[in-house]
Amino acid sequence: MEIKKRVAIQGIRASFHEEAAFKFFGEDIETIECNSFKQTFQKLEQQEADFVVMAIENSIAGSLLPNYTLLREYNFPVIGEVYLPIQLHLMALPGVKFEDIKTVTSHPIAIRQCNDFLDEFPHLKVVESSDTAACAKKIKEEQLTDTVAIANTLAAKLYGLEILERRIESNKKNYTRFLILTDKQTEVENFNKASLCFQVTNDAGSLVKVLNILAELDINMSKVQSMPVLGRRNEYNFYVDIEWNDTKNYEDAIRRIVKHTINFSIMGEYVKNDKV
């Protein structure tokens, strides 16, 4: 009998993190629920999980900056990525009518993403929570007949709720990118994307030199994120995602970039996956 992969997520079952885990690994996994992103890394460190699935950016809310710090701090390799469309629905206990509703509850980012819909019903009290799926679970457990949750279809299915309104998010092209991390020795075949982290020297134009190397070798920089180095004035870590068609060009680029950077590390090499 095959042992199930243990996947640590921030949040509870049926959250968007579990949906992303299902998309990458399939549904036959053991989900390890965690209260924070830091706790997911601790579970991996303590061998209580085999993988972490962690959101890193959202097309509307932007980058999740504290998660870049965790990547650097724990240094677990990135072995994959998932892009998940964020589709938000209004759900309640079976039989509850829209006119019975007094309270709407969800994660603050999900609430923000549904403002256009919520503005049409100013009488509804909006309550923020730590997790979209947790709101659905609470409605089920406490049999709340005057409350609706904003969450995904997975939450409605798991907690036996009825969807009253579908796709209430304001922007229908909303997606979140998740990274897959592990502490296991994992060989990723045919990788064509990498996540790098480095600082540049104080020499004039050192960052430009790095960018020029990528341009010369026909390597696409799909993401750049800078974060201040803690306690160092005017010093920054650069987190860069790059993609390529020719592996030799990538190898050449790495050899050349190292000469213009400080604390250079490859955080992960993996297969590009931008299917939403």
N, C-alpha and C positions, 0 to 999 in steps of 0.2 A: 504494500500500500504506500502510495506516494505521500510524503509528509507535506502538509500545506505550508506555503510561504507565509511568514509572519510579517505583516506590513504595518508599520506605525504611522498613524495619521494624527494631525491636530483636529480635535473635534470627536464626534461620535459617529456611529454607523449611520449610513444614508446621507452623510454630509457630502459636499462636493469633493472633499479629499478622498472619500471612499469611492465615489464615482470615478475619479481619476485613476485610483488604484485598480479598479475593475477594468478600466479601459486599457491599462498597460499589462496587467497580469492575468486578466480573466477573473471570473467571480469566485473561483475555488481557492480563496485565500483566507487566512485568519487575520482579521483586522484588530490591531492593537490601538485602542482609543487613548488619546493623551490630552491633557488639559492645555498644553502649550507646545509651540514648535521646539523649544529647548528640550522639553521632556521626550519628544520623539527621538532626538539625537542621543539623549541619555539611555533610552531603551536600546538603541543600536549599540552604543558603547558597552552596555551591561549584558549584551548578548541575549536580550529579551525580545529582540526583533531582528529580522533578517534584512529588511529594507525600510527606508523612509520615503514617503511621498509628501513633498512640500511645495506649496504655492510660492512662486517667486515674482510673478507680475500679473497684473490684470490690465486689459486693454483700456479700461476707463479709470480705474483707481491708481494705475501706475505700479512702480516697483515696490515690493515689500522689503524695505531697507534693512530692518533688523535681521531678516533671513540671510542676507549677504554676510552679515557679521558671524552668524552661526556656521555658514559654509567655511569661512576662514578659520574660525576657532576650532572646529572639530576636524576639518580636513578629510571628511569622508568623500570618496570619489563619486562623481555624477556618472551614472551609467545609462541614463535615458531621460526623455522628456515627454510630456503629454500636453496637448492643447485641448481644453474642454470648453465647449460653449456653455455660457451661464444662462440657463433658462429658468425663470422664476415663476412660480405659480402660487395662487392663493388657495389654501386648503383648510378644511374644518372637519369636525366629526360628521359622520353620515347623518343626513336628515336636517342639518343646520342650514337655515336659509340666510341669504345675504342680509336681509333686513334685521336678523337677530344679532348681527355682529356689533360689538362695541369696541373691541381691542384687536389691533394687528401687532404681531410680534415677529422679530427676525434679527439677524445680525445687522449692525449699523450700515455696513457697506451694501448689503442687499436692500435695505430700506432706502438708502440713497439712490440706488439704481431703479427704484420703482416710484420715485417722487411724482412723476407725471400722473400715474394712476392714483396714488394716494391723495394728491391735491384735489381730485374730484369728489372726495369723501371727507371733508374737513371735520366731520363729527366723530370720526374714528380716532381712538386714542392709540398712539404708536409707542410701543415698548421695545427697547433694544435688548438684545440678548447676546451671549457669547458665540452662539452657533445656530445656523439655520435649522439643522435636523433636530437639535435639542428642543426647539420651539414646538416642532411637530410632535415629538415624544411627550412633552409636557401636556399638550392638549389631550392626547390619548390617555395618559396616566391619570390626569386629574379630571377627565371628562368635562372639559371646558366647553360649554355650549354657546358662549358669547364671544369666543376668541378664534381668530384665524392666524395661521402661520404663513410666512412667505418662505418657500423652500423648493426643493426639486422633486421630480416624480418618484425618485428612489425613496424619499422620506414619506411621501403619501402612501406608497405601496407597503413599506415596512411597518408603518404605524397605523395603517388602516384608515386613512383619512380620504375624504372626497375633495377633488379639485373643483373649486367654485369658479375660478377665473384662470385661464391659461395665459402664459407668456405676458406677464404684466410688467416686465422690465422695459425701461424707456428706450434703450438702445439694443436692437436685435442682433447687433454684431459684437456683442460683449463676450469675451472669452478670457480664461485664466490659463497661464502656463504653469505647469508643475514640473519639478525635477524629481528624478528617482535616484536615491543614494543607497549605498550599501557599504559594509566593511569587509565583505567577502572578496576573495580574489576572483574577479570576473573578467573574462576576455570578451570584449565587444568586437564582433567581426564587421568589416566593411564600414567602420565609423567614418562619418564625413562632417562632423561638427565637434567643436571643443569649447570648453569654458576655461578661460585663463584668468589669472589674477597677478597683478604686478604693481610696483611703484616705478616711477621714472626718475632718472637722475635730475639734478638741478640745472644741468647744461641746457642752454637755449635750444629749443626745438626738439628735445628728446622724445616727446610724445609724437610729434609730427614724423620723426624718423620711423617710429614703430608703425604708424599708419601708412607711411609710404612703402614700407616693406610689404605690407599686406596688399596694397594696391598693385605694386609691381608684379606680385606673384598671383594675381587674379583671385585673391581670397576675400570673400565677402564678410564684412563685420556686421552681424545682424543685431548686435546689442552692445552698448557701452554704458557702464554705470560707475560713477566715481563716489567714493566714500572717504571722509577724512580719516587719517590714521590717528587713533586715540592718543591724545596728549602731545601730538606733534603739530606745530603750527605750519600751515601751507604745505602739508604733505598728504598725499591721497593714495588710496588703493584704487586701481582701475580694474573693474570686472568686465571682461570682454568675451563675447561669444562670436566665434568665427565659423564659417562654412566654406567648403571647397569641393572641387570636382577631381583634382589631381593630388593624390596623397604625397607625392614627391615635393610638390610646391609647399604643402603644409609643413613637411619636415624641414625644408630649407628655411621657411619663415621662422619656425621656432628657433633654429640654430642662430639666425641673425638677430631676432628680437631679444634674446637673452643678453646680448652684448650691450643693449641700450636700456636695460631695466634692472631693478633691484627687487629682491624677494620674489622672483618669478616662480609661479607654480601653475601646472596644468591641473585644474580642479576636476576635469573629466573629459573623456573622449567617448562619443556615443553617436548613434544614428539619428540624424535630423528627423524630426517628426512634427510637421506643422499642419497635419490634417486636423481640422476643427470639426 
